[in-house]
Amino acid sequence: MALDESKEKDNKYQINGIDILISEQDKNSVNDFNIDFVDDYRGKGLVIQSAGAC
């Protein structure tokens, strides 16, 4: 996965006003991912977690 420009074959989703692009190549790898914005003692930013990760 990487931040990139939109390509024609990307799967496009809009969730809570945020555009999410998932490539054909990665679409089966991100089924159980959670994307959240945090602002805590560690700082603020996007956190991407996989339900299958340890």
Secondary structure, 3 states (H helix, E strand, C coil): CCCCCCCCCCEEEEECCEEEEECCCCCCCCCCEEEEEEEECCEEEEEEEECCCC
